[in-house]
């Protein structure tokens, strides 16, 4: 009967409102659960993401600028017009506030351009598993240059860095290992720098390998074996001389 219709509409409206309230409650619960259980919750709460490797080197800015000015003054005065502050800024913008597993070679292109300089022919020295020996050699004999003897390598050798989505945008507590994600800031940087170093080589190229490694001196998984050797330009490189160094941990 017509008189009963207003009450029926009220019941329908009440059921509809109750349904909307339940839906809103479910959405709120879903958001709360997601913030608690989803990966990356540390960043959402203002804490940095947690990784397995050491974090960004403390005072990284001061270290990079100091090394840059030192290199220009003591090792390569001809590069005196290089802007060290711009180099630091380009590094910072390559990783700050970014998820450290999403790094690309393009992120570092401005930095590579700012810090690059010519490598004289017949002076390039590549190495694999001979880090300490190769650099003691170039330090005592200025006839050759490793990547770490260039401005780019000199500034960033031995330091680490990575970003984080939460403030201050830099993770000083931990950074990802290569096993956690290959596209981390350190791995991508050194692969990109190594590729450019190899592309610049010309004339006779030297390679120092460790002949005492049981698995073999040449490792296809190393940066030299997987990146540098493939980017040597056969139109520019006339010869490769390989030095097999044995018992490099023994008496000097």
ROSE-4610 file (N, C-alpha, C; in Angstrom, 1 decimal, always signed):
// ROSE-4610
residu = [X/X/X/X/X/X/X/X/X/X/X/X/X/X/X/X/X/X/X/X/X/X/X/X/X/X/X/X/X/X/X/X/X/X/X/X/X/X/X/X/X/X/X/X/X/X/X/X/X/X/X/X/X/X/X/X/X/X/X/X/X/X/X/X/X/X/X/X/X/X/X/X/X/X/X/X/X/X/X/X/X/X/X/X/X/X/X/X/X/X/X/X/X/X/X/X/X/X/X/X/X/X/X/X/X/X/X/X/X/X/X/X/X/X/X/X/X/X/X/X/X/X/X/X/X/X/X/X/X/X/X/X/X/X/X/X/X/X/X/X/X/X/X/X/X/X/X/X/X/X/X/X/X/X/X/X/X/X/X/X/X/X/X/X/X/X/X/X/X/X/X/X/X/X/X/X/X/X/X/X/X/X/X/X/X/X/X/X/X/X/X/X/X/X/X/X/X/X/X/X/X/X/X/X/X/X/X/X/X/X/X/X/X/X/X/X/X/X/X/X/X/X/X/X/X/X/X/X/X/X/X/X/X/X/X/X/X/X/X/X/X/X/X/X/X/X/X/X/X/X/X/X/X/X/X/X/X/X/X/X/X/X/X/X/X/X/X/X/X/X/X/X/X/X/X/X/X/X/X/X/X/X/X/X/X/X/X/X/X/X/X/X/X/X/X/X/X/X/X/X/X/X/X/X/X/X/X/X/X/X/X/X/X/X/X/X/X/X/X/X/X/X/X/X/X/X/X/X/X/X/X/X/X/X/X/X/X/X/X/X/X/X/X/X/X/X/X/X/X/X/X/X/X/X/X/X/X/X/X/X/X/X/X/X/X/X/X/X/X/X/X/X/X/X/X/X/X/X/X/X/X/X/X/X/X/X/X/X/X/X/X/X/X/X/X/X/X/X/X/X/X/X/X/X/X/X/X/X/X/X/X/X/X/X/X/X/X/X/X/X/X/X/X/X/X/X/X/X/X/X/X/X/X/X/X/X/X/X/X/X/X/X/X/X/X/X/X/X/X/X/X/X/X/X/X/X/X/X/X/X/X/X/X/X/X/X/X/X/X/X/X/X/X/X/X/X/X/X/X/X/X/X/X/X/X/X/X/X/X/X/X/X/X/X/X/X/X/X/X/X/X/X/X/X/X/X/X/X/X/X/X/X/X/X/X/X/X/X/X/X/X/X/X/X/X/X/X/X/X/X/X/X/X/X/X/X/X/X/X/X/X/X/X/X/X/X/X/X/X/X/X/X/X/X/X/X/X/X/X/X/X/X/X/X/X/X/X/X/X/X/X/X/X/X/X/X/X/X/X/X/X/X/X/X/X/X/X/X/X/X/X/X/X/X/X/X/X/X/X/X/X/X/X/X/X/X/X/X/X/X/X/X/X/X/X/X/X/X/X/X/X/X/X/X/X/X/X/X/X/X/X/X/X/X/X/X/X/X/X/X/X/X/X/X/X/X/X/X/X/X/X/X/X/X/X/X/X/X/X/X/X/X/X/X/X/X/X/X/X/X/X/X/X/X/X/X/X/X/X/X/X/X/X/X/X/X/X/X/X/X/X/X/X/X/X/X/X/X/X/X/X/X/X/X/X/X/X/X/X/X/X/X/X/X/X/X/X/X/X/X/X/X/X/X/X/X/X/X/X/X/X/X/X/X/X/X/X/X/X/X/X/X/X/X/X/X/X/X/X/X/X/X/X/X/X/X]
num = [1/1/1/2/2/2/3/3/3/4/4/4/5/5/5/6/6/6/7/7/7/8/8/8/9/9/9/10/10/10/11/11/11/12/12/12/13/13/13/14/14/14/15/15/15/16/16/16/17/17/17/18/18/18/19/19/19/20/20/20/21/21/21/22/22/22/23/23/23/24/24/24/25/25/25/26/26/26/27/27/27/28/28/28/29/29/29/30/30/30/31/31/31/32/32/32/33/33/33/34/34/34/35/35/35/36/36/36/37/37/37/38/38/38/39/39/39/40/40/40/41/41/41/42/42/42/43/43/43/44/44/44/45/45/45/46/46/46/47/47/47/48/48/48/49/49/49/50/50/50/51/51/51/52/52/52/53/53/53/54/54/54/55/55/55/56/56/56/57/57/57/58/58/58/59/59/59/60/60/60/61/61/61/62/62/62/63/63/63/64/64/64/65/65/65/66/66/66/67/67/67/68/68/68/69/69/69/70/70/70/71/71/71/72/72/72/73/73/73/74/74/74/75/75/75/76/76/76/77/77/77/78/78/78/79/79/79/80/80/80/81/81/81/82/82/82/83/83/83/84/84/84/85/85/85/86/86/86/87/87/87/88/88/88/89/89/89/90/90/90/91/91/91/92/92/92/93/93/93/94/94/94/95/95/95/96/96/96/97/97/97/98/98/98/99/99/99/100/100/100/101/101/101/102/102/102/103/103/103/104/104/104/105/105/105/106/106/106/107/107/107/108/108/108/109/109/109/110/110/110/111/111/111/112/112/112/113/113/113/114/114/114/115/115/115/116/116/116/117/117/117/118/118/118/119/119/119/120/120/120/121/121/121/122/122/122/123/123/123/124/124/124/125/125/125/126/126/126/127/127/127/128/128/128/129/129/129/130/130/130/131/131/131/132/132/132/133/133/133/134/134/134/135/135/135/136/136/136/137/137/137/138/138/138/139/139/139/140/140/140/141/141/141/142/142/142/143/143/143/144/144/144/145/145/145/146/146/146/147/147/147/148/148/148/149/149/149/150/150/150/151/151/151/152/152/152/153/153/153/154/154/154/155/155/155/156/156/156/157/157/157/158/158/158/159/159/159/160/160/160/161/161/161/162/162/162/163/163/163/164/164/164/165/165/165/166/166/166/167/167/167/168/168/168/169/169/169/170/170/170/171/171/171/172/172/172/173/173/173/174/174/174/175/175/175/176/176/176/177/177/177/178/178/178/179/179/179/180/180/180/181/181/181/182/182/182/183/183/183/184/184/184/185/185/185/186/186/186/187/187/187/188/188/188/189/189/189/190/190/190/191/191/191/192/192/192/193/193/193/194/194/194/195/195/195/196/196/196/197/197/197/198/198/198/199/199/199/200/200/200/201/201/201/202/202/202/203/203/203/204/204/204/205/205/205/206/206/206/207/207/207/208/208/208/209/209/209/210/210/210/211/211/211/212/212/212/213/213/213/214/214/214/215/215/215/216/216/216/217/217/217/218/218/218/219/219/219/220/220/220/221/221/221/222/222/222/223/223/223/224/224/224/225/225/225/226/226/226/227/227/227/228/228/228/229/229/229/230/230/230/231/231/231/232/232/232/233/233/233/234/234/234/235/235/235/236/236/236/237/237/237/238/238/238/239/239/239/240/240/240/241/241/241/242/242/242/243/243/243/244/244/244/245/245/245/246/246/246/247/247/247/248/248/248/249/249/249/250/250/250/251/251/251/252/252/252]
x = [+0.8/+0.0/+0.9/+0.4/+1.2/+1.7/+1.0/+1.5/+2.7/+3.0/+4.2/+5.4/+5.3/+6.5/+7.6/+7.3/+8.4/+9.2/+8.6/+9.4/+10.3/+9.8/+10.6/+11.8/+11.6/+12.7/+13.8/+13.3/+14.2/+15.1/+14.5/+15.2/+16.3/+15.9/+16.8/+18.0/+17.6/+18.7/+19.6/+19.1/+19.9/+20.8/+20.3/+21.1/+22.2/+21.9/+22.9/+24.0/+23.6/+24.6/+25.5/+24.9/+25.7/+26.7/+26.2/+27.2/+28.3/+28.0/+29.1/+30.1/+29.5/+30.4/+31.3/+30.7/+31.6/+32.7/+32.3/+33.3/+34.4/+34.1/+35.1/+36.0/+35.4/+36.2/+37.1/+36.7/+37.6/+38.7/+38.5/+39.5/+40.6/+40.1/+41.0/+41.9/+41.2/+42.0/+43.0/+42.7/+43.6/+44.8/+44.6/+45.7/+46.6/+46.0/+46.8/+47.6/+47.0/+47.8/+48.9/+48.6/+49.6/+50.8/+50.6/+51.7/+52.5/+51.9/+52.6/+53.4/+52.8/+53.3/+54.0/+53.8/+54.4/+55.8/+56.7/+58.1/+58.2/+59.3/+59.5/+58.8/+58.3/+57.6/+58.5/+59.8/+60.7/+60.7/+60.7/+60.7/+59.4/+58.3/+57.0/+56.9/+57.6/+57.6/+58.7/+59.5/+60.5/+61.9/+61.9/+63.2/+63.7/+65.1/+65.6/+65.4/+65.4/+65.3/+66.5/+66.4/+67.5/+68.1/+69.5/+70.2/+71.3/+72.1/+73.2/+74.6/+74.8/+76.1/+76.3/+77.5/+77.7/+77.0/+76.6/+75.9/+76.8/+76.1/+76.9/+78.0/+79.2/+80.3/+80.0/+80.3/+80.0/+80.9/+80.4/+81.2/+81.5/+80.7/+81.0/+81.2/+80.4/+80.6/+82.0/+82.4/+83.8/+84.9/+84.7/+85.7/+85.8/+84.7/+84.7/+85.3/+84.9/+85.4/+86.9/+87.3/+88.7/+89.6/+89.1/+89.9/+89.9/+88.8/+88.8/+89.8/+89.8/+90.7/+92.1/+92.4/+93.7/+94.2/+93.4/+93.8/+94.1/+93.3/+93.6/+94.8/+95.1/+96.3/+97.6/+97.5/+98.8/+99.0/+98.0/+98.1/+97.9/+97.0/+96.6/+96.2/+97.2/+96.9/+96.2/+96.5/+95.9/+94.3/+93.8/+92.3/+91.8/+92.6/+92.3/+90.9/+90.3/+89.0/+87.8/+88.1/+87.1/+86.3/+85.0/+84.2/+83.9/+84.6/+84.5/+83.1/+82.5/+81.2/+80.1/+80.3/+79.3/+79.4/+80.6/+80.8/+80.0/+80.2/+79.5/+78.0/+77.5/+76.1/+75.5/+76.3/+75.8/+75.8/+76.7/+76.7/+75.4/+75.2/+74.1/+72.8/+72.6/+71.3/+71.1/+72.2/+72.1/+71.5/+71.6/+71.1/+70.2/+70.2/+69.5/+68.0/+67.4/+65.9/+65.4/+66.3/+65.9/+66.0/+65.2/+65.3/+66.6/+67.6/+68.9/+68.9/+67.8/+67.8/+67.3/+67.1/+66.6/+67.6/+68.9/+69.9/+70.1/+70.4/+70.7/+71.9/+72.5/+73.8/+73.5/+72.2/+71.9/+71.9/+71.7/+71.7/+73.1/+74.2/+75.5/+76.1/+75.4/+76.0/+76.5/+75.7/+76.2/+77.5/+77.6/+78.9/+80.0/+79.8/+80.8/+81.4/+80.5/+80.9/+81.7/+81.3/+82.0/+83.4/+83.6/+84.8/+85.8/+85.3/+86.2/+87.3/+88.4/+89.6/+90.3/+91.1/+91.8/+92.8/+92.9/+93.8/+94.9/+96.2/+97.2/+97.3/+97.7/+97.9/+99.0/+98.9/+100.0/+100.1/+99.1/+99.2/+98.1/+97.1/+96.0/+96.4/+96.2/+96.4/+95.2/+94.7/+93.5/+94.0/+93.1/+93.5/+92.3/+92.6/+91.6/+92.2/+91.6/+92.2/+93.6/+94.0/+95.4/+95.3/+94.3/+94.0/+95.1/+95.6/+96.7/+98.0/+98.4/+99.6/+99.6/+98.5/+98.3/+98.5/+97.9/+97.9/+99.2/+99.9/+101.2/+102.2/+101.9/+102.8/+102.6/+101.4/+101.1/+101.5/+101.5/+101.9/+103.4/+104.2/+105.6/+106.1/+105.3/+105.7/+104.6/+104.8/+103.7/+103.6/+104.1/+104.0/+102.7/+101.8/+100.5/+99.4/+98.2/+97.0/+96.0/+95.6/+94.4/+93.2/+92.0/+90.8/+90.8/+91.4/+91.4/+92.5/+93.3/+94.3/+93.7/+92.5/+91.9/+91.1/+90.7/+89.9/+88.7/+87.9/+86.7/+86.9/+87.9/+88.1/+88.7/+89.6/+90.3/+89.3/+88.3/+87.4/+86.5/+86.2/+85.2/+85.7/+87.0/+87.6/+87.4/+86.9/+86.8/+85.7/+84.9/+83.7/+82.4/+81.3/+80.1/+79.0/+77.9/+76.8/+75.5/+74.4/+73.1/+72.0/+70.9/+69.8/+68.7/+67.7/+66.6/+65.3/+64.1/+63.0/+62.6/+63.0/+62.7/+63.8/+63.4/+64.4/+65.5/+66.8/+67.3/+67.6/+67.1/+67.3/+68.6/+69.4/+70.7/+70.7/+71.0/+71.0/+72.4/+72.6/+73.9/+74.1/+73.0/+73.0/+73.4/+72.8/+73.1/+72.8/+73.5/+73.2/+73.1/+72.5/+72.3/+73.6/+73.8/+74.8/+74.4/+75.4/+75.0/+74.1/+74.2/+73.4/+71.9/+71.7/+70.4/+69.7/+70.5/+70.0/+71.2/+71.3/+72.4/+72.5/+71.3/+71.3/+71.4/+72.4/+72.6/+73.6/+73.6/+74.4/+75.9/+76.5/+78.0/+78.3/+77.5/+77.8/+77.6/+76.5/+76.2/+77.3/+77.7/+78.7/+80.0/+80.5/+81.8/+81.7/+80.6/+80.4/+80.4/+79.8/+79.7/+81.1/+81.7/+83.1/+84.1/+84.0/+84.9/+84.7/+83.5/+83.1/+83.8/+83.6/+84.2/+85.8/+86.3/+87.8/+88.3/+87.6/+88.0/+87.9/+86.8/+86.5/+87.6/+88.2/+89.2/+90.6/+90.8/+92.2/+92.6/+93.9/+94.5/+95.9/+96.4/+97.8/+98.0/+99.1/+99.3/+98.7/+97.9/+97.1/+97.7/+97.8/+98.4/+97.3/+97.4/+96.4/+97.2/+96.9/+97.5/+96.5/+96.8/+95.9/+96.7/+95.9/+96.4/+96.6/+97.8/+98.1/+98.0/+97.8/+97.8/+96.3/+95.3/+94.0/+93.6/+93.1/+92.9/+91.9/+90.9/+89.8/+90.3/+91.5/+92.0/+92.2/+93.2/+93.5/+92.4/+91.8/+90.8/+89.4/+88.6/+87.3/+86.3/+85.4/+84.5/+83.4/+83.3/+82.3/+82.9/+84.2/+84.8/+84.4/+84.7/+84.4/+85.3/+86.6/+87.4/+86.9/+86.5/+86.1/+84.7/+83.8/+82.5/+82.2/+83.0/+82.7/+83.9/+85.1/+86.2/+86.7/+86.9/+87.5/+86.6/+85.3/+84.4/+84.3/+84.8/+84.7/+86.0/+87.0/+88.3/+88.1/+88.4/+88.2/+89.3/+89.0/+90.1/+90.7/+90.0/+90.5/+91.5/+91.5/+92.4/+93.5/+93.1/+94.1/+94.9/+96.2/+97.1/+97.6/+97.6/+98.2/+97.8/+97.6/+97.3/+98.4/+99.0/+100.1/+99.5/+99.5/+99.0/+100.1/+100.0/+101.0/+100.3/+100.9/+100.4/+101.2/+100.7/+101.4/+101.1/+102.2/+102.0/+102.4/+101.8/+102.1/+102.1/+101.1/+101.1/+100.9/+100.5/+100.3/+101.6/+102.6/+103.9/+104.8/+106.1/+107.1/+107.3/+107.4/+107.6/+109.1]
y = [-1.2/+0.0/+1.3/+2.4/+3.6/+4.1/+3.9/+4.4/+3.7/+2.5/+1.8/+2.1/+2.9/+3.1/+4.0/+5.0/+5.8/+5.0/+4.0/+3.2/+2.2/+1.8/+0.9/+1.6/+2.8/+3.6/+3.9/+4.1/+4.3/+3.1/+1.9/+0.7/+0.5/+0.8/+0.7/+1.6/+2.9/+3.9/+3.4/+2.8/+2.4/+1.2/+0.3/-0.8/-0.3/+0.7/+1.3/+2.0/+2.8/+3.5/+2.5/+1.4/+0.4/-0.2/-0.5/-1.1/-0.2/+1.2/+2.1/+2.2/+2.2/+2.2/+1.0/-0.2/-1.4/-1.3/-0.8/-0.6/+0.3/+1.4/+2.4/+1.8/+1.0/+0.4/-0.6/-1.4/-2.4/-1.7/-0.5/+0.2/+0.7/+1.3/+1.8/+0.6/-0.5/-1.7/-2.2/-2.1/-2.6/-1.6/-0.3/+0.6/+0.4/+0.2/+0.0/-1.3/-2.4/-3.6/-3.5/-2.8/-2.6/-1.8/-0.8/+0.0/-0.8/-1.9/-2.7/-3.8/-4.5/-5.7/-5.6/-4.6/-4.5/-4.1/-4.6/-4.2/-2.6/-2.1/-0.7/+0.1/-0.6/+0.1/+1.0/+0.7/+1.6/+3.0/+3.1/+4.4/+5.1/+4.4/+5.0/+5.6/+5.0/+5.5/+6.5/+6.9/+7.8/+7.2/+5.9/+5.2/+4.7/+4.6/+4.2/+2.7/+2.3/+0.9/+0.2/-1.1/-1.8/-2.8/-2.7/-3.6/-4.3/-5.0/-5.9/-5.3/-4.3/-3.7/-2.5/-2.0/-0.7/+0.4/+1.4/+2.6/+3.6/+4.7/+5.8/+6.3/+6.5/+7.0/+8.4/+8.5/+9.8/+10.8/+12.1/+13.2/+13.0/+12.3/+12.0/+13.2/+14.2/+15.5/+16.1/+16.1/+16.7/+15.8/+14.5/+13.6/+13.8/+13.8/+13.9/+15.2/+16.3/+17.7/+17.7/+17.2/+17.3/+16.5/+15.3/+14.5/+15.2/+15.8/+16.5/+17.6/+18.5/+19.6/+19.1/+18.1/+17.5/+17.0/+16.3/+15.7/+16.8/+17.8/+18.9/+19.6/+19.8/+20.6/+19.7/+18.5/+17.7/+16.7/+16.2/+15.2/+15.7/+16.5/+16.9/+18.4/+19.3/+20.8/+21.2/+20.5/+20.9/+20.9/+20.2/+20.1/+21.2/+22.2/+23.3/+23.9/+23.9/+24.5/+23.6/+22.4/+21.4/+21.9/+21.8/+22.3/+21.2/+21.1/+20.1/+20.1/+21.3/+21.4/+20.9/+21.1/+20.6/+19.1/+18.5/+17.1/+16.5/+17.1/+16.6/+16.7/+17.8/+17.9/+16.9/+16.6/+15.6/+14.2/+13.9/+12.6/+12.6/+13.7/+13.7/+13.5/+14.2/+14.1/+12.7/+12.0/+10.7/+9.6/+9.9/+8.9/+9.4/+10.6/+11.1/+11.0/+10.5/+10.3/+9.2/+8.4/+7.3/+6.0/+5.0/+3.7/+3.1/+2.6/+2.3/+1.1/+0.4/-0.7/-0.3/+0.9/+1.4/+2.3/+2.2/+3.0/+2.6/+3.6/+3.3/+4.0/+3.6/+4.2/+5.7/+5.9/+7.3/+8.3/+7.8/+8.6/+9.2/+8.5/+8.9/+9.7/+9.8/+10.4/+11.8/+12.7/+14.1/+14.0/+13.2/+13.0/+12.6/+11.6/+11.1/+12.1/+13.0/+14.0/+15.1/+15.4/+16.5/+16.1/+14.8/+14.3/+13.6/+13.5/+12.8/+13.7/+13.0/+13.7/+12.7/+13.1/+12.2/+11.3/+10.0/+9.1/+8.9/+9.2/+9.1/+7.7/+7.5/+6.2/+5.5/+4.2/+3.3/+3.4/+4.1/+4.3/+3.5/+2.9/+2.3/+0.9/+0.8/-0.5/-1.0/-2.2/-2.8/-3.9/-4.2/-5.2/-6.0/-7.2/-8.1/-8.9/-8.8/-9.5/-9.2/-8.0/-7.5/-6.1/-5.7/-4.3/-3.6/-4.2/-3.5/-3.4/-4.5/-4.5/-3.6/-3.6/-2.7/-1.2/-0.9/+0.6/+0.9/+0.0/+0.3/+0.5/-0.2/-0.1/+1.2/+1.7/+2.9/+4.1/+3.9/+5.0/+5.2/+4.1/+4.2/+4.5/+4.1/+4.4/+5.0/+6.3/+7.0/+6.8/+5.6/+5.3/+4.8/+4.3/+3.8/+4.3/+4.2/+4.7/+3.6/+3.3/+2.5/+3.4/+2.8/+3.7/+4.5/+3.9/+4.6/+5.8/+5.8/+6.9/+8.0/+7.9/+9.0/+9.8/+11.0/+11.9/+11.1/+10.5/+9.9/+8.8/+7.9/+6.8/+7.2/+8.2/+8.7/+9.3/+10.0/+10.7/+9.6/+8.5/+7.6/+6.3/+6.1/+4.8/+4.6/+3.4/+3.1/+3.7/+4.5/+5.1/+4.5/+4.6/+4.1/+5.1/+4.9/+5.8/+5.1/+5.5/+5.1/+6.0/+6.1/+7.0/+6.2/+7.0/+6.4/+7.3/+6.7/+7.6/+8.5/+8.2/+9.0/+10.0/+11.1/+12.2/+11.6/+12.0/+13.1/+12.7/+11.5/+11.1/+10.3/+10.2/+9.4/+8.4/+7.2/+6.1/+5.9/+6.4/+6.3/+5.0/+4.2/+3.0/+1.8/+1.6/+0.5/+0.7/+0.0/+0.1/-1.4/-1.6/-3.0/-3.6/-4.9/-5.6/-6.0/-6.4/-6.8/-8.0/-8.8/-10.0/-9.6/-8.5/-8.0/-7.4/-6.6/-6.0/-5.5/-5.9/-5.6/-4.1/-3.5/-2.1/-1.2/-1.4/-0.6/+0.5/+1.7/+2.8/+2.5/+1.7/+1.4/+0.6/-0.5/-1.4/-0.7/+0.0/+0.7/+1.8/+2.5/+3.5/+2.9/+1.9/+1.3/+0.6/+0.0/-0.6/+0.5/+1.6/+2.7/+3.3/+3.6/+4.2/+3.3/+2.0/+1.0/+0.9/+1.0/+1.0/+2.2/+3.3/+4.5/+4.5/+4.0/+3.8/+2.9/+1.8/+0.9/+1.6/+2.3/+2.9/+4.0/+4.6/+5.6/+5.1/+3.8/+3.2/+3.2/+3.4/+3.4/+2.9/+2.5/+2.0/+0.6/+0.5/-0.8/-0.7/-1.7/-1.8/-2.9/-2.5/-3.5/-4.1/-5.4/-6.0/-6.8/-6.5/-7.2/-8.2/-9.5/-10.5/-11.3/-12.0/-12.8/-14.2/-14.7/-16.0/-17.1/-16.7/-17.7/-18.1/-17.6/-18.0/-19.4/-20.3/-21.7/-21.7/-20.8/-20.8/-20.3/-19.7/-19.1/-17.6/-17.1/-15.7/-14.9/-15.4/-14.6/-15.1/-14.2/-14.6/-13.8/-14.5/-13.8/-13.0/-13.3/-12.6/-11.3/-11.1/-9.9/-8.7/-7.5/-6.3/-6.2/-6.7/-6.7/-7.7/-8.9/-10.0/-9.8/-9.0/-8.9/-7.5/-6.5/-5.2/-4.6/-4.5/-3.7/-4.3/-5.7/-6.3/-6.2/-6.1/-6.0/-4.5/-3.6/-2.2/-1.6/-2.4/-2.0/-1.9/-0.7/-0.4/-1.0/-2.0/-2.6/-1.6/-0.6/+0.4/+1.4/+1.4/+2.2/+1.5/+0.2/-0.6/-1.5/-1.3/-2.1/-3.4/-3.5/-4.6/-4.7/-5.9/-6.1/-7.0/-6.4/-7.2/-7.6/-8.9/-9.5/-9.8/-9.3/-9.6/-10.6/-11.8/-12.8/-12.7/-12.2/-12.0/-13.1/-13.8/-14.9/-14.6/-15.2/-15.1/-13.7/-12.9/-11.5/-11.2/-12.2/-12.0/-12.4/-12.8/-13.2/-12.1/-12.4/-11.4/-10.4/-9.1/-8.2/-8.1]
z = [+0.0/+0.0/+0.0/-0.5/-0.7/+0.7/+1.7/+3.0/+3.5/+3.0/+3.5/+2.8/+1.7/+0.8/+1.5/+2.2/+2.9/+3.8/+4.6/+5.4/+4.6/+3.5/+2.7/+2.1/+1.7/+1.2/+2.3/+3.5/+4.6/+4.9/+4.8/+5.0/+3.9/+2.6/+1.5/+1.7/+2.1/+2.3/+3.4/+4.5/+5.6/+5.2/+4.4/+3.9/+3.0/+2.1/+1.2/+2.0/+3.0/+3.9/+4.6/+5.1/+5.8/+4.9/+3.7/+2.7/+2.4/+2.2/+1.9/+3.1/+4.4/+5.5/+5.6/+5.3/+5.3/+4.3/+3.1/+2.0/+2.4/+3.0/+3.5/+4.6/+5.5/+6.5/+6.0/+4.9/+4.3/+3.6/+2.9/+2.3/+3.3/+4.4/+5.4/+6.0/+6.2/+6.7/+5.7/+4.4/+3.4/+3.3/+3.4/+3.4/+4.6/+5.8/+7.0/+6.9/+6.4/+6.2/+5.2/+4.1/+3.1/+3.6/+4.5/+5.0/+6.0/+6.6/+7.6/+6.9/+5.9/+5.4/+4.0/+3.3/+2.0/+2.0/+1.1/+1.0/+0.9/+1.5/+1.4/+2.5/+3.5/+4.6/+5.4/+5.4/+6.1/+5.5/+4.2/+3.5/+3.8/+3.9/+4.1/+5.5/+6.5/+7.8/+8.1/+7.0/+7.2/+7.5/+7.6/+7.8/+6.5/+6.3/+5.0/+4.8/+3.5/+3.2/+3.7/+4.0/+4.6/+3.6/+3.5/+2.5/+3.2/+2.5/+3.1/+3.0/+2.2/+2.0/+2.8/+2.9/+3.7/+3.1/+3.9/+3.4/+2.8/+2.4/+1.8/+2.7/+2.2/+2.9/+3.6/+4.8/+5.5/+4.9/+4.9/+4.3/+2.9/+2.1/+0.7/-0.1/+0.1/-0.6/-0.4/+0.8/+1.1/+0.5/+0.6/+0.0/-1.5/-2.2/-3.6/-4.1/-3.4/-3.8/-3.5/-2.3/-2.0/-3.0/-3.3/-4.3/-5.7/-6.0/-7.3/-7.4/-6.4/-6.3/-6.3/-5.5/-5.3/-6.7/-7.4/-8.7/-9.7/-9.7/-10.7/-10.3/-9.1/-8.7/-8.8/-8.4/-8.3/-9.5/-10.1/-11.1/-12.5/-12.7/-14.1/-14.1/-13.9/-13.9/-15.2/-16.3/-17.6/-17.6/-16.6/-16.5/-15.5/-15.3/-14.3/-14.4/-15.6/-15.8/-15.5/-15.0/-14.6/-13.4/-13.4/-12.3/-11.3/-10.2/-9.3/-8.6/-8.4/-7.7/-8.6/-9.9/-10.9/-10.9/-10.8/-10.8/-9.6/-8.4/-7.2/-7.4/-7.9/-8.1/-9.1/-10.2/-11.1/-10.5/-9.6/-8.9/-8.0/-7.3/-6.3/-7.0/-8.1/-8.8/-9.5/-9.6/-10.2/-9.3/-8.0/-7.0/-5.9/-5.6/-4.4/-4.6/-3.5/-3.4/-4.4/-4.9/-5.9/-5.2/-5.6/-5.2/-5.8/-4.9/-5.4/-6.4/-6.5/-7.5/-8.8/-9.1/-10.4/-11.1/-10.8/-11.4/-12.8/-13.7/-15.1/-15.5/-16.6/-17.1/-17.5/-17.9/-18.3/-17.1/-15.9/-14.8/-14.6/-15.1/-14.8/-16.1/-17.1/-18.3/-18.1/-17.4/-17.2/-16.4/-15.4/-14.6/-15.5/-16.3/-17.2/-18.1/-18.6/-19.6/-18.8/-17.6/-16.9/-16.4/-16.1/-15.5/-16.5/-17.8/-18.8/-19.2/-19.6/-20.2/-21.0/-22.0/-22.9/-22.2/-22.6/-22.2/-23.2/-22.9/-23.9/-24.5/-25.7/-26.3/-25.6/-25.6/-25.0/-23.5/-22.9/-21.4/-20.6/-21.3/-20.6/-19.9/-18.7/-18.0/-17.3/-17.8/-17.2/-16.3/-15.3/-14.3/-13.9/-13.3/-12.8/-11.7/-10.5/-9.3/-9.0/-9.4/-9.1/-8.6/-7.9/-7.6/-6.9/-5.8/-5.0/-5.8/-6.5/-7.2/-8.4/-9.1/-10.3/-9.9/-8.7/-8.3/-7.6/-7.0/-6.5/-7.7/-8.7/-9.9/-10.6/-10.8/-11.5/-10.6/-9.3/-8.3/-8.4/-8.6/-8.6/-10.0/-11.0/-12.4/-13.1/-13.5/-14.2/-15.7/-16.1/-17.5/-17.9/-16.9/-17.3/-16.4/-16.9/-16.1/-16.0/-14.8/-14.6/-14.6/-14.6/-14.5/-13.2/-12.1/-10.8/-10.8/-11.9/-12.0/-12.9/-13.4/-14.1/-13.1/-13.5/-12.5/-12.0/-13.0/-12.6/-11.6/-11.8/-10.9/-9.6/-9.7/-8.5/-7.5/-8.0/-7.1/-6.3/-7.0/-6.4/-6.0/-6.1/-5.7/-4.1/-3.8/-2.3/-1.6/-2.2/-1.5/-2.0/-1.2/-1.6/-1.5/-2.2/-2.2/-2.7/-2.1/-2.7/-2.1/-2.9/-2.5/-1.7/-1.3/-0.7/-0.9/-1.1/-1.3/-0.2/+1.1/+2.2/+2.5/+3.2/+3.5/+4.4/+4.2/+3.4/+1.9/+1.5/+0.1/-0.1/+1.0/+0.9/+2.0/+1.8/+2.8/+3.3/+4.6/+5.2/+6.0/+6.1/+6.9/+6.1/+4.9/+4.1/+2.6/+1.7/+0.3/-0.2/-1.4/-1.9/-2.5/-2.2/-2.8/-4.2/-5.1/-6.4/-6.4/-5.4/-5.3/-5.0/-4.4/-4.1/-5.3/-6.0/-7.3/-8.1/-9.4/-10.2/-10.5/-10.6/-11.0/-9.8/-9.0/-7.8/-8.2/-7.5/-7.9/-8.2/-7.3/-7.4/-8.6/-8.8/-9.9/-11.2/-11.4/-12.6/-12.9/-11.9/-12.1/-12.6/-11.9/-12.4/-13.7/-14.0/-15.4/-16.4/-16.2/-17.1/-17.3/-16.2/-16.2/-16.9/-16.7/-17.3/-18.8/-19.2/-20.6/-21.3/-20.7/-21.3/-21.3/-20.3/-20.2/-21.3/-21.5/-22.6/-24.0/-24.2/-25.5/-25.8/-24.8/-25.0/-25.2/-24.9/-25.1/-26.5/-26.7/-28.1/-28.0/-29.1/-29.2/-28.5/-27.8/-27.1/-25.7/-25.4/-24.2/-23.3/-22.0/-21.0/-20.2/-19.8/-18.9/-17.9/-16.6/-15.5/-14.9/-15.0/-14.5/-13.4/-12.5/-11.4/-11.9/-12.1/-12.6/-11.5/-10.3/-9.2/-8.8/-9.5/-9.2/-9.8/-8.9/-9.4/-10.5/-10.5/-11.5/-12.8/-12.9/-14.1/-14.0/-14.7/-14.6/-15.3/-16.4/-17.1/-16.7/-16.2/-15.8/-16.6/-17.3/-18.2/-17.4/-16.1/-15.3/-14.7/-14.8/-14.3/-15.1/-14.6/-15.4/-16.7/-16.5/-17.7/-18.7/-18.2/-19.1/-19.7/-19.0/-19.5/-20.1/-19.8/-20.3/-21.1/-20.4/-21.0/-22.3/-22.3/-23.4/-24.7/-24.4/-25.6/-26.1/-25.3/-25.7/-26.2/-26.2/-26.9/-28.4/-28.9/-30.3/-31.2/-32.0/-32.8/-33.9/-34.2/-35.1/-34.4/-33.0/-32.2/-31.5/-31.1/-30.3/-31.2/-31.2/-32.1/-31.5/-30.2/-29.5/-28.1/-27.6/-26.1/-25.5/-24.5/-23.8/-22.4/-22.2/-20.9/-20.0/-18.8/-17.7/-16.8/-16.6/-15.6/-14.4/-13.3/-12.1/-11.1/-10.6/-9.7/-8.3/-7.3/-5.9/-5.5/-5.9/-5.6/-4.1/-3.3/-1.9/-1.1/-1.8/-1.2/-0.9/-0.6/-0.3/-1.5/-1.2/-2.3/-2.7]
